[in-house]
Amino acid sequence: MQIVEWHAANIKRLRRYYCHMNQEDFAELARVGVDTVAKWETGRYRPTRYVILRRLDELAREKGFEEASGPVALPAADGLRRTGT
């Protein structure tokens, strides 16, 4: 059973703020390529294979991830807050 709607913002939040990983390490953990993670985070693709969805859900549970509803404010590297991915 999928517990999170895996769209671009939630994938990026899980990777950056809950797993504290770069795209390369997260790709290895999710057992996909780095280019796949980049495409997920830009919204170009969404994870669809059951095995990958299940692995993302497992990571979310392990890390205490809470799904965001609506636009998500992500802190930028310059300290300013931006809405979206």
C-alpha positions as CSV (number, residue, x, y, z in Angstrom):
1,M,0.0,0.0,0.0
2,Q,1.5,3.3,-1.0
3,I,1.5,5.8,1.9
4,V,2.7,9.0,0.1
5,E,1.8,10.7,-3.2
6,W,5.2,10.7,-4.8
7,H,5.3,13.9,-6.8
8,A,8.4,16.1,-7.4
9,A,8.2,18.2,-4.2
10,N,7.8,15.2,-1.9
11,I,10.6,13.2,-3.5
12,K,13.0,16.2,-3.1
13,R,11.9,16.9,0.5
14,L,12.5,13.2,1.4
15,R,15.9,13.2,-0.1
16,R,17.2,16.6,1.1
17,Y,15.5,17.1,4.5
18,Y,14.8,13.7,5.8
19,C,17.6,11.5,4.3
20,H,20.1,14.4,4.0
21,M,21.5,13.0,0.8
22,N,22.7,14.2,-2.5
23,Q,21.1,12.8,-5.7
24,E,23.8,10.3,-6.2
25,D,23.5,8.7,-2.8
26,F,19.7,8.8,-2.9
27,A,19.7,7.1,-6.3
28,E,21.8,4.3,-5.0
29,L,19.5,3.9,-2.0
30,A,16.4,3.9,-4.2
31,R,18.1,1.6,-6.6
32,V,17.7,3.8,-9.6
33,G,20.0,6.0,-11.7
34,V,20.9,9.6,-10.8
35,D,19.2,10.9,-14.0
36,T,16.0,9.2,-12.8
37,V,16.1,11.0,-9.5
38,A,16.7,14.3,-11.3
39,K,13.7,13.7,-13.5
40,W,11.5,12.8,-10.6
41,E,12.5,16.0,-8.8
42,T,11.8,18.2,-11.7
43,G,8.4,16.6,-12.4
44,R,9.5,15.3,-15.7
45,Y,8.8,11.7,-14.6
46,R,7.1,10.1,-11.6
47,P,8.1,6.8,-10.0
48,T,5.8,4.1,-11.3
49,R,7.3,0.7,-10.7
50,Y,5.8,-1.0,-7.6
51,V,9.3,-1.9,-6.2
52,I,10.5,1.7,-6.4
53,L,7.2,3.1,-4.9
54,R,7.5,0.5,-2.0
55,R,11.2,1.5,-1.4
56,L,10.3,5.2,-1.3
57,D,7.5,4.4,1.2
58,E,9.9,2.4,3.3
59,L,12.4,5.3,3.4
60,A,9.5,7.7,4.3
61,R,8.6,5.5,7.3
62,E,12.2,5.1,8.4
63,K,12.8,8.8,8.3
64,G,9.5,10.0,9.8
65,F,8.6,11.8,6.6
66,E,5.4,13.8,6.6
67,E,3.7,14.4,3.2
68,A,3.2,18.0,2.3
69,S,-0.1,19.1,0.9
70,G,-0.2,21.9,-1.7
71,P,2.8,24.0,-2.6
72,V,5.9,23.4,-0.5
73,A,8.2,26.1,0.7
74,L,11.8,24.9,0.4
75,P,14.7,26.8,1.9
76,A,17.0,28.0,-0.8
77,A,20.8,27.9,-0.6
78,D,20.8,31.7,-0.1
79,G,18.5,31.5,2.9
80,L,15.4,32.8,1.1
81,R,12.3,30.7,1.0
82,R,10.8,29.7,-2.3
83,T,7.5,27.9,-3.1
84,G,7.6,24.8,-5.2
85,T,10.3,22.4,-6.2
